[in-house]
Amino acid sequence: MTGLLKKILIIVVLLFTTLALYLNFILMPEYQGLKTGVSNYIIQSALRDTGSLNLITAVLYDYRAFDSLGESTVIFGAVSGIVLILSRKMLPVSSKGLSFIVKRTLGIITPFIGLFGLYVISHGHLSPGGGFQGGVILAAISIIFSIVYGSAFDYRRYSPQKKTILETGGALTFLTIGLAGLFFEGAFLHNLNFLTAEPGTLLSAGSIPYINIGVGFKVGAGLAIIFYSMIQKTFEEDY
């Protein structure tokens, strides 16, 4: 493709984007503020509708679960973009890691970090937290391993291929639960009411805990892949 064609293509894309944004704004309904009563309904009815004690989680994974699914795809887009753009501009990272004391200390505290991340994911419908927050904590483990033990350690034990499988599995979990809502409840991503138990118990919010698990692994693996795409893996001792 010649330089002129590239410029024309860029201009066309910019024009279509500008037109789409303009139409989006002029077709947007007038803002009603708090007059709609949505917030009052959620405060009064979320526990009854979803079984979730955490109203934020009820909104994210029930009332507006479709939006959350779209937000989850942003991680996929970020991973793809960074891998494509930065794969040839990696930052040098030593594969030897840090001192023996730091390595042993991390080995002791890592299980507790992982346990806390899993707790935040699995209890997102009961207390502050959820899949996004817990996923970030899990991603931090992989990132810390690369820094403390060296890039070779993380690459051999938690390769990008394994992380990609985890991220894909998390996304498929989200989509599968959405299809289950369509099949059993008549609406895509509808909360699975037959899974709802007594409020306050671990599996008490229908499909919300399972969505949290899927999102947690997707976010955790996705952020770990982003980090690993930005570091150097070409040292001979890495292989």
PAZAPA-4460 file (N, C-alpha, C; in steps of 0.05 Angstrom, whole numbers, plus 32768, in hexadecimal, padded with zeros to 4 digits):
% residues 239
    n_x    n_y    n_z   ca_x   ca_y   ca_z    c_x    c_y    c_z   seq   type   mol
   8011   7FE8   8000   8000   8000   8000   8012   8019   8000     1      M     A
   800D   802B   7FED   801D   8043   7FEB   8016   8056   8002     2      T     A
   8028   806A   8005   8024   807E   801A   800B   808E   8016     3      G     A
   8003   8094   7FFD   7FEB   80A3   7FF7   7FD2   8094   8000     4      L     A
   7FD2   807A   7FF9   7FBB   8069   8001   7FB8   8067   801F     5      L     A
   7FCF   8065   802D   7FCE   8064   804A   7FC2   807D   8056     6      K     A
   7FCA   8094   804B   7FBF   80AE   8054   7FA1   80B0   804F     7      K     A
   7F99   80A7   8037   7F7C   80A7   8031   7F6C   8095   8043     8      I     A
   7F77   807D   8049   7F6A   806B   805B   7F67   8076   8077     9      L     A
   7F7C   8083   8081   7F7B   8090   809B   7F66   80A6   809C    10      I     A
   7F65   80B6   8087   7F52   80CC   8086   7F35   80C1   8086    11      I     A
   7F30   80AC   8077   7F16   809F   8075   7F0E   8094   8091    12      V     A
   7F20   8087   809E   7F1A   807B   80B8   7F14   8092   80CC    13      V     A
   7F24   80A7   80CB   7F1F   80BE   80DD   7F03   80CA   80D8    14      L     A
   7EFC   80CD   80BF   7EE2   80D9   80B8   7ECB   80C7   80C2    15      L     A
   7ECD   80AD   80BD   7EB8   809B   80C7   7EB7   809B   80E5    16      F     A
   7ECE   809C   80F3   7ECE   809D   8110   7EC1   80B7   811A    17      T     A
   7EC7   80CD   810D   7EBC   80E7   8115   7E9E   80E7   8111    18      T     A
   7E95   80DC   80FB   7E78   80DA   80F5   7E6A   80C8   810A    19      L     A
   7E76   80B2   8110   7E6A   80A0   8124   7E68   80AD   813F    20      A     A
   7E7C   80BB   8147   7E7B   80C9   8161   7E66   80DF   8161    21      L     A
   7E64   80ED   814B   7E50   8103   8149   7E34   80F7   814B    22      Y     A
   7E2E   80E2   813C   7E14   80D5   813D   7E0E   80CA   8158    23      L     A
   7E23   80C0   8165   7E1F   80B5   8180   7E16   80CB   8194    24      N     A
   7E21   80E3   8192   7E1B   80F8   81A4   7DFF   8104   819E    25      F     A
   7DF9   8108   8184   7DDF   8114   817E   7DC7   8102   8183    26      I     A
   7DCC   80E7   8181   7DB7   80D4   8186   7DB4   80CC   81A3    27      L     A
   7DC7   80D5   81B4   7DC6   80CE   81D0   7DAE   80DB   81DE    28      M     A
   7D9E   80CC   81ED   7D87   80D8   81FB   7D90   80EC   8210    29      P     A
   7D7E   80FE   8216   7D84   8113   822A   7D89   8107   8245    30      E     A
   7D9E   8111   8252   7DA5   8107   826D   7D90   810E   8281    31      Y     A
   7D87   80FA   828F   7D71   80FE   82A3   7D7B   8100   82BF    32      Q     A
   7D95   80FD   82C3   7DA0   80FE   82DE   7D95   80E8   82F0    33      G     A
   7D8D   80F0   8308   7D82   80DD   831B   7D64   80DA   831A    34      L     A
   7D58   80E6   8305   7D3B   80E5   8303   7D31   80C9   82FB    35      K     A
   7D42   80B9   82EF   7D39   809F   82E5   7D33   808B   82FC    36      T     A
   7D3E   808F   8313   7D39   807D   832A   7D48   8063   8329    37      G     A
   7D5B   8060   8316   7D69   8047   8314   7D79   8041   832D    38      V     A
   7D87   8055   8337   7D98   8051   834F   7D87   8048   8366    39      S     A
   7D70   8054   836A   7D5E   804C   8380   7D55   802F   837D    40      N     A
   7D4F   8028   8364   7D45   800C   8360   7D5B   7FF9   8366    41      Y     A
   7D74   7FFF   835E   7D8A   7FEC   8363   7D8F   7FE9   8381    42      I     A
   7D8F   8000   838F   7D94   7FFF   83AC   7D7F   7FEE   83BA    43      I     A
   7D66   7FF1   83B1   7D50   7FE3   83BE   7D4D   7FC6   83B5    44      Q     A
   7D54   7FC0   839D   7D4D   7FA6   8391   7D64   7F94   8389    45      S     A
   7D7C   7F9E   8389   7D93   7F8E   837F   7D96   7F74   838E    46      A     A
   7D94   7F75   83A8   7D98   7F5C   83B8   7D83   7F48   83B1    47      L     A
   7D6A   7F51   83AE   7D54   7F3F   83A7   7D57   7F34   838A    48      R     A
   7D60   7F45   8378   7D62   7F3D   835C   7D7A   7F2B   8357    49      D     A
   7D90   7F30   8364   7DA9   7F22   835D   7DB4   7F11   8373    50      T     A
   7DAE   7F16   838C   7DB9   7F07   83A2   7DD5   7F12   83AA    51      G     A
   7DDE   7F27   839E   7DF9   7F32   83A3   7DF7   7F48   83B8    52      S     A
   7E08   7F45   83CD   7E09   7F5A   83E2   7E18   7F73   83D8    53      L     A
   7E2A   7F6F   83C5   7E39   7F85   83B9   7E29   7F90   83A2    54      N     A
   7E1E   7FA8   83A6   7E0D   7FB3   8391   7E1D   7FBA   8378    55      L     A
   7E36   7FC2   837B   7E46   7FC8   8364   7E4A   7FB0   8352    56      I     A
   7E4F   7F99   835E   7E51   7F80   834F   7E37   7F79   8342    57      T     A
   7E21   7F7D   8350   7E07   7F78   8344   7E02   7F88   832B    58      A     A
   7E0B   7FA1   832B   7E08   7FB2   8313   7E1B   7FA9   82FD    59      V     A
   7E34   7FA3   8304   7E47   7F9C   82EF   7E41   7F81   82E1    60      L     A
   7E37   7F6E   82F0   7E34   7F53   82E5   7E18   7F49   82E3    61      Y     A
   7E05   7F5B   82E7   7DE9   7F54   82E3   7DDA   7F6A   82D4    62      D     A
   7DD5   7F81   82E0   7DC6   7F96   82D3   7DD3   7FA0   82BA    63      Y     A
   7DEE   7FA2   82BA   7DFC   7FAB   82A2   7E13   7F98   829B    64      R     A
   7E0D   7F7E   829D   7E22   7F6A   8297   7E2C   7F6B   827B    65      A     A
   7E1A   7F73   8268   7E22   7F75   824C   7E38   7F8A   8248    66      F     A
   7E35   7FA0   8257   7E4A   7FB5   8256   7E64   7FAA   8261    67      D     A
   7E63   7F9B   8277   7E7B   7F90   8283   7E88   7F7C   8270    68      S     A
   7E78   7F6D   8260   7E84   7F5B   824D   7E94   7F6B   8238    69      L     A
   7E89   7F82   822F   7E97   7F93   821D   7EB1   7F9E   8229    70      G     A
   7EAF   7FA6   8242   7EC7   7FB0   824F   7EDD   7F9B   8251    71      E     A
   7ED4   7F82   8255   7EE8   7F6C   8257   7EF7   7F68   823D    72      S     A
   7EEA   7F6E   8227   7EF8   7F6B   820D   7F0D   7F80   820A    73      T     A
   7F0C   7F95   8219   7F21   7FAA   8218   7F3C   7F9D   821F    74      V     A
   7F3C   7F8B   8233   7F55   7F7D   823A   7F60   7F6E   8222    75      I     A
   7F4E   7F60   8214   7F57   7F52   81FC   7F63   7F65   81E8    76      F     A
   7F56   7F7B   81E4   7F60   7F8F   81D1   7F7B   7F9A   81D9    77      G     A
   7F7D   7F9F   81F3   7F97   7FAA   81FE   7FAD   7F96   81FA    78      A     A
   7FA7   7F7C   8201   7FBB   7F67   81FE   7FC4   7F65   81E1    79      V     A
   7FB1   7F64   81CF   7FB7   7F61   81B2   7FC8   7F79   81A8    80      S     A
   7FBF   7F91   81B0   7FCD   7FA9   81A6   7FEA   7FAB   81B1    81      G     A
   7FED   7FA5   81CA   8008   7FA7   81D6   801B   7F92   81CA    82      I     A
   8010   7F7A   81C7   8021   7F64   81BB   802A   7F6C   819F    83      V     A
   8017   7F78   818F   801E   7F7F   8174   8031   7F97   8172    84      L     A
   802C   7FAB   8183   803B   7FC4   8181   8056   7FC2   8190    85      I     A
   8056   7FB7   81A7   806E   7FB8   81B8   8080   7F9F   81B7    86      L     A
   8078   7F8B   81A7   8087   7F72   81A7   80A3   7F76   819D    87      S     A
   80A8   7F8B   818D   80C3   7F91   8183   80D1   7FA6   8193    88      R     A
   80C5   7FB0   81A8   80D1   7FC6   81B8   80D0   7FBE   81D5    89      K     A
   80DD   7FA8   81DC   80DB   7F9D   81F7   80F0   7FAB   820A    90      M     A
   80E9   7FAC   8223   80FB   7FB7   8237   810E   7FA1   8241    91      L     A
   8127   7FA6   8244   8139   7F91   824E   8134   7F8B   826B    92      P     A
   8131   7F71   8272   812D   7F68   828D   8140   7F51   8293    93      V     A
   814E   7F52   82A8   8161   7F3D   82AF   8153   7F23   82B6    94      S     A
   815D   7F0D   82AD   8151   7EF3   82B3   815C   7EE8   82CD    95      S     A
   8170   7EF5   82D9   817C   7EEB   82F1   816B   7EF1   830A    96      K     A
   815B   7F05   8309   814A   7F0C   831F   8159   7F1B   8335    97      G     A
   814C   7F1D   834C   8157   7F2C   8362   8166   7F19   8376    98      L     A
   816A   7F23   838E   817A   7F14   83A1   816B   7EFB   83AC    99      S     A
   817B   7EE9   83B8   8170   7ED1   83C4   815B   7ED7   83D9   100      F     A
   8160   7EEB   83EA   814D   7EF2   83FF   8132   7EFC   83F3   101      I     A
   8134   7F0C   83DF   811B   7F16   83D2   810B   7EFF   83C6   102      V     A
   8119   7EED   83B9   810C   7ED6   83AD   80FE   7EC4   83C2   103      K     A
   810C   7EBF   83D8   8100   7EAE   83ED   80E8   7EBC   83FA   104      R     A
   80EB   7ED6   83FE   80D5   7EE5   8409   80BC   7EE5   83F8   105      T     A
   80C0   7EE8   83DE   80AA   7EE7   83CB   809E   7ECB   83CB   106      L     A
   80AE   7EB6   83CC   80A4   7E9B   83CD   8092   7E96   83E5   107      G     A
   8097   7EA4   83FB   8086   7EA1   8413   806C   7EB0   8410   108      I     A
   806D   7EC8   8405   8054   7ED9   8405   8043   7ED4   83EC   109      I     A
   804E   7EC8   83D7   803F   7EC4   83BF   8024   7EB5   83C3   110      T     A
   8024   7E9F   83D2   800B   7E91   83D7   7FF6   7EA2   83E3   111      P     A
   7FFE   7EB4   83F5   7FEB   7EC6   8402   7FE0   7EDB   83EE   112      F     A
   7FF1   7EE5   83DC   7FE8   7EF7   83C8   7FD4   7EEA   83B6   113      I     A
   7FDA   7ED1   83AD   7FC8   7EC2   839C   7FAE   7EBD   83AA   114      G     A
   7FAF   7EB5   83C4   7F97   7EAF   83D3   7F86   7EC8   83D5   115      L     A
   7F92   7EDF   83DA   7F83   7EF8   83DC   7F76   7EFF   83C2   116      F     A
   7F84   7EFB   83AC   7F78   7F00   8391   7F60   7EEF   838C   117      G     A
   7F62   7ED5   8393   7F4C   7EC3   838F   7F35   7ECA   83A2   118      L     A
   7F3B   7ED3   83BA   7F26   7EDC   83CC   7F17   7EF4   83C1   119      Y     A
   7F26   7F07   83B6   7F19   7F1F   83AB   7F07   7F18   8394   120      V     A
   7F0F   7F05   8384   7EFF   7EFC   836D   7EE6   7EED   8376   121      I     A
   7EEA   7EDA   8388   7ED3   7EC8   838F   7EBF   7ED6   83A2   122      S     A
   7EC8   7EEB   83B0   7EB6   7EF9   83C2   7EAD   7F15   83B8   123      H     A
   7EB0   7F19   839E   7EA9   7F33   8392   7E8B   7F3A   8396   124      G     A
   7E7A   7F26   8398   7E5D   7F2B   839C   7E56   7F2F   83BA   125      H     A
   7E69   7F2B   83CB   7E64   7F2D   83E8   7E72   7F45   83F4   126      L     A
   7E88   7F4D   83E9   7E98   7F63   83F4   7EA6   7F71   83DE   127      S     A
   7EB3   7F88   83E3   7EC0   7F97   83CE   7ED4   7F86   83BF   128      P     A
   7ED4   7F88   83A5   7EE7   7F78   8395   7ED8   7F6C   837D   129      G     A
   7EE3   7F57   8372   7ED7   7F4A   835A   7EEC   7F41   8347   130      G     A
   7EE4   7F39   832F   7EF6   7F2E   831C   7F0C   7F41   8312   131      G     A
   7F05   7F5A   830D   7F19   7F6C   8303   7F2E   7F71   8318   132      F     A
   7F26   7F77   8331   7F39   7F7D   8346   7F4A   7F64   834D   133      Q     A
   7F3D   7F4D   8350   7F4C   7F35   8356   7F5F   7F2D   8340   134      G     A
   7F56   7F31   8327   7F67   7F2B   8310   7F81   7F3B   8310   135      G     A
   7F7F   7F54   8318   7F97   7F65   8319   7FAA   7F5A   832E   136      V     A
   7FA0   7F50   8344   7FB1   7F45   8359   7FBF   7F2C   834F   137      I     A
   7FB0   7F1B   8341   7FBD   7F03   8336   7FD2   7F09   8321   138      L     A
   7FCC   7F1E   8311   7FE0   7F26   82FD   7FFA   7F30   830A   139      A     A
   7FF7   7F3D   8321   800E   7F47   8330   8021   7F31   8337   140      A     A
   8017   7F19   833C   8028   7F02   8343   803B   7EFC   832C   141      I     A
   8030   7EFA   8314   8041   7EF4   82FD   8055   7F0A   82F8   142      S     A
   804D   7F23   82FB   805F   7F3A   82F7   8075   7F3A   830B   143      I     A
   806E   7F35   8325   8083   7F34   833A   8096   7F1D   8335   144      I     A
   808C   7F06   832C   809E   7EEF   8326   80B2   7EF7   8311   145      F     A
   80AA   7F05   82FC   80BC   7F0D   82E7   80D2   7F20   82F1   146      S     A
   80CA   7F31   8304   80DE   7F44   830F   80F1   7F37   8323   147      I     A
   80E5   7F27   8335   80F5   7F1C   834B   8106   7F04   8342   148      V     A
   80F9   7EF1   8334   8107   7ED9   832C   8113   7EDB   8310   149      Y     A
   810C   7EEF   8300   8116   7EF2   82E5   8102   7EE8   82D1   150      G     A
   8105   7EF2   82B9   80F2   7EEC   82A4   80F1   7ECF   829C   151      S     A
   8108   7EC1   82A0   8109   7EA5   8299   80F6   7E94   82AA   152      A     A
   80F5   7E9B   82C4   80E4   7E8C   82D7   80C7   7E8D   82CF   153      F     A
   80BE   7EA6   82CA   80A1   7EA9   82C3   809B   7E9D   82A8   154      D     A
   80AE   7E9F   8295   80AA   7E94   827A   80A7   7E76   827B   155      Y     A
   80B8   7E68   828A   80B8   7E4B   828A   80A0   7E40   8299   156      R     A
   8097   7E4D   82AE   8081   7E42   82BE   8066   7E4D   82B6   157      R     A
   8065   7E65   82AD   804B   7E72   82A6   804F   7E7F   828B   158      Y     A
   8052   7E6F   8276   8057   7E79   825B   8040   7E8A   8251   159      S     A
   8045   7E9C   823E   802F   7EAB   8232   8019   7E9A   8226   160      P     A
   8020   7E82   821D   800B   7E70   8212   7FF8   7E68   8228   161      Q     A
   8002   7E61   823F   7FF1   7E59   8255   7FE0   7E71   825E   162      K     A
   7FEB   7E88   825F   7FDC   7EA0   8266   7FC6   7EA6   8252   163      K     A
   7FCC   7EA2   8239   7FB8   7EA6   8224   7FA1   7E92   8227   164      T     A
   7FA7   7E79   822F   7F92   7E66   8233   7F80   7E6E   824A   165      I     A
   7F8D   7E79   8260   7F7D   7E82   8277   7F6B   7E9A   826F   166      L     A
   7F77   7EAD   8260   7F67   7EC4   8258   7F50   7EBC   8246   167      E     A
   7F55   7EAA   8233   7F3F   7EA0   8222   7F2A   7E91   8231   168      T     A
   7F33   7E81   8245   7F20   7E72   8255   7F0F   7E85   8266   169      G     A
   7F1A   7E9B   8270   7F0A   7EAE   827F   7EF5   7EBB   826D   170      G     A
   7EFD   7EC3   8255   7EEA   7ECF   8242   7ED4   7EBB   823B   171      A     A
   7EDB   7EA2   8235   7EC7   7E8E   822E   7EB4   7E89   8246   172      L     A
   7EBE   7E8A   825E   7EAD   7E87   8275   7E98   7E9D   8276   173      T     A
   7EA0   7EB5   8271   7E8E   7ECC   8271   7E78   7EC8   825B   174      F     A
   7E81   7EC1   8243   7E6E   7EBD   822D   7E5C   7EA5   8232   175      L     A
   7E66   7E8F   823D   7E56   7E78   8243   7E40   7E7E   8257   176      T     A
   7E47   7E8D   826C   7E33   7E95   827F   7E1E   7EA7   8272   177      I     A
   7E27   7EB8   8260   7E14   7EC9   8252   7E00   7EB9   8241   178      G     A
   7E0A   7EA4   8233   7DF9   7E93   8224   7DE7   7E82   8235   179      L     A
   7DF1   7E7A   824D   7DE0   7E6C   8260   7DC8   7E7D   8269   180      A     A
   7DCE   7E97   826D   7DB8   7EA9   8274   7DA3   7EAB   825E   181      G     A
   7DAD   7EAB   8245   7D9A   7EAC   822E   7D8A   7E92   822D   182      L     A
   7D96   7E7C   8232   7D88   7E62   8230   7D75   7E5D   8247   183      F     A
   7D7D   7E63   8260   7D6D   7E5D   8277   7D5A   7E74   8280   184      F     A
   7D63   7E8D   827B   7D53   7EA4   8285   7D48   7EB5   826F   185      E     A
   7D4F   7EAF   8256   7D43   7EBE   8240   7D51   7ED8   8238   186      G     A
   7D68   7EDE   8244   7D77   7EF6   823E   7D95   7EF1   8240   187      A     A
   7DA4   7EFC   822E   7DC1   7EF8   822E   7DCD   7F05   8247   188      F     A
   7DDD   7EF6   8256   7DEA   7EFF   826F   7DD6   7F04   8285   189      L     A
   7DBE   7EFA   8283   7DAB   7EFC   8299   7DB5   7EEB   82B0   190      H     A
   7DB2   7EF5   82C8   7DBB   7EE7   82E0   7DAD   7ECC   82E2   191      N     A
   7DBB   7EB7   82E8   7DB0   7E9C   82EA   7DA3   7E99   8306   192      L     A
   7D89   7E9E   8307   7D7C   7E9E   8321   7D7C   7E84   832F   193      N     A
   7D7D   7E6D   8320   7D7C   7E53   832D   7D96   7E4E   833D   194      F     A
   7DAB   7E5E   8339   7DC4   7E5B   8348   7DC4   7E6D   8361   195      L     A
   7DB0   7E7D   8364   7DAF   7E90   837B   7DA9   7E81   8394   196      T     A
   7DB9   7E86   83A9   7DB5   7E79   83C3   7DB0   7E8F   83D8   197      A     A
   7DB2   7E88   83F1   7DAD   7E9B   8406   7DC2   7EB1   8405   198      E     A
   7DBA   7ECB   8405   7DCD   7EE1   8404   7DE1   7EDF   841A   199      P     A
   7DFA   7EE4   8413   7E10   7EE4   8426   7E21   7ECB   8424   200      G     A
   7E17   7EB6   8416   7E27   7E9E   8412   7E39   7EA1   83FA   201      T     A
   7E4C   7E90   83F7   7E61   7E93   83E2   7E55   7E92   83C6   202      L     A
   7E42   7E80   83C1   7E36   7E7D   83A7   7E19   7E86   83A8   203      L     A
   7E15   7E9F   83B0   7DFA   7EA8   83B5   7DEF   7EBC   83A0   204      S     A
   7DFE   7EC3   838C   7DF6   7ED8   837A   7DF2   7ECE   835D   205      A     A
   7DE7   7EB6   835A   7DE2   7EAC   8340   7DFB   7EA8   8330   206      G     A
   7DFC   7EB3   8318   7E14   7EAF   8307   7E2A   7EC3   830C   207      S     A
   7E25   7ED7   831D   7E39   7EEC   8322   7E54   7EE2   832C   208      I     A
   7E55   7ECF   8340   7E6F   7EC5   8349   7E7F   7EB8   8332   209      P     A
   7E71   7EAA   8320   7E7E   7E9C   830B   7E89   7EB0   82F6   210      Y     A
   7E7A   7EC5   82F1   7E84   7EDA   82DF   7E9D   7EE7   82EB   211      I     A
   7E9C   7EEC   8305   7EB4   7EF7   8313   7ECC   7EE5   830F   212      N     A
   7EC8   7ECB   8311   7EDF   7EB9   830D   7EEA   7EBB   82F0   213      I     A
   7ED8   7EBB   82DD   7EE1   7EBE   82C1   7EEF   7ED8   82BC   214      G     A
   7EE4   7EEE   82C6   7EF0   7F08   82C2   7F0B   7F09   82D0   215      V     A
   7F0D   7EFD   82E8   7F25   7EFE   82F7   7F3C   7EF1   82E8   216      G     A
   7F38   7ED9   82DD   7F4D   7ECC   82CF   7F53   7EDA   82B4   217      F     A
   7F3F   7EE5   82A8   7F44   7EF3   828E   7F55   7F0C   8293   218      K     A
   7F4D   7F1C   82A7   7F5C   7F34   82AD   7F78   7F2E   82B7   219      V     A
   7F7B   7F1A   82C9   7F95   7F13   82D3   7FA8   7F0A   82BD   220      G     A
   7F9F   7EF7   82AD   7FB0   7EED   8297   7FB5   7F03   8283   221      A     A
   7FA1   7F13   827C   7FA5   7F28   8268   7FBA   7F3D   8271   222      G     A
   7FB9   7F46   828A   7FCC   7F59   8293   7FE8   7F4D   8295   223      L     A
   7FEA   7F33   829C   8004   7F26   829D   8010   7F24   8281   224      A     A
   7FFF   7F1F   826D   8008   7F1D   8251   8012   7F39   8248   225      I     A
   8003   7F4E   824F   800C   7F69   8248   8028   7F6F   8253   226      I     A
   802C   7F68   826D   8046   7F6D   8279   805C   7F5D   826B   227      F     A
   8056   7F44   8266   806B   7F33   825A   8072   7F3C   823E   228      Y     A
   805F   7F48   8230   8064   7F51   8215   8076   7F69   8214   229      S     A
   807A   7F76   822C   808A   7F8E   822D   80A6   7F89   8238   230      M     A
   80AD   7F71   823E   80C8   7F6B   8248   80D8   7F5A   8235   231      I     A
   80F2   7F5B   8238   8104   7F4D   8226   8105   7F2F   822D   232      Q     A
   8102   7F1E   8219   8103   7F01   821E   8119   7EF4   820D   233      K     A
   812C   7F04   8204   813F   7EF9   81F1   815B   7EF2   81FD   234      T     A
   815D   7EF3   8218   8176   7EEB   8224   817A   7ECD   8220   235      F     A
   8193   7EC5   821B   8198   7EA9   8217   8191   7E98   822F   236      E     A
   8195   7EA3   8247   8190   7E93   825F   8172   7E90   8264   237      E     A
   8161   7E9D   8255   8144   7E9A   8258   813A   7E80   824C   238      D     A
   814B   7E73   823C   8141   7E5C   822D   8152   7E43   8234   239      Y     A
***
